[in-house]
């Protein structure tokens, strides 16, 4: 799993798989699920992410990558 924060749009993308999404579904205002061709969840896009999570305030994309559990590398 990889996390990407885009400061210019204040969005957080949670990449769950190394497969591309073929369909997107907005399940809540500002929360979009990306599904692959089989309907499996491959990513989650969250708009207004800094209002929901404690994220770094930067002018660039900030990638994080999980290393198992809830530990993140920055």
C-alpha positions in Angstrom: 0.0 0.0 0.0 1.2 3.5 -0.9 -0.1 6.8 0.2 0.3 10.0 -1.9 -0.7 13.5 -0.6 -1.1 16.2 -3.2 -0.9 19.6 -1.6 -2.0 21.5 -4.6 -5.4 19.8 -4.5 -5.4 18.8 -0.8 -6.1 15.2 -1.8 -4.8 11.9 -0.4 -4.6 8.9 -2.7 -4.3 5.4 -1.1 -2.9 3.0 -3.7 -3.9 -0.5 -2.6 -2.7 -2.5 -5.6 -0.3 -2.5 -8.5 -3.3 -2.7 -10.9 -4.9 0.2 -12.7 -8.4 1.3 -11.8 -11.0 1.1 -14.6 -14.0 2.4 -12.7 -14.4 5.1 -10.1 -17.3 5.5 -7.6 -18.0 8.4 -5.3 -19.2 6.7 -2.1 -19.3 9.9 0.1 -18.8 13.5 -0.9 -15.1 13.8 -1.6 -14.4 10.1 -1.3 -13.9 8.1 -4.5 -13.1 4.4 -4.8 -11.1 3.1 -7.8 -12.0 -0.4 -8.9 -10.2 -2.7 -11.3 -11.9 -4.6 -14.2 -13.0 -7.3 -11.7 -14.6 -4.8 -9.3 -11.8 -5.2 -6.7 -10.8 -2.1 -4.8 -7.4 -0.8 -6.0 -7.4 2.8 -4.6 -9.1 5.5 -2.6 -9.0 9.2 -3.3 -9.9 11.6 -0.5 -10.5 15.3 -1.2 -9.9 17.8 1.5 -7.6 15.4 3.2 -5.8 17.9 5.5 -9.2 18.5 7.2 -9.5 14.8 7.9 -5.9 13.8 8.7 -2.8 15.3 10.2 -0.9 15.7 6.9 2.3 17.6 6.1 1.8 21.1 4.6 4.0 21.2 1.6 3.9 22.5 -1.9 4.7 19.2 -3.5 3.5 15.6 -3.6 4.5 13.7 -0.5 4.7 9.9 -1.0 4.5 7.5 1.9 4.8 3.8 1.8 3.7 1.3 4.4 6.2 -1.2 5.7 3.6 -3.4 7.3 1.0 -2.5 9.9 0.6 1.2 10.5 4.3 2.3 10.2 5.0 4.8 7.4 8.3 5.8 5.7 8.6 9.4 4.6 
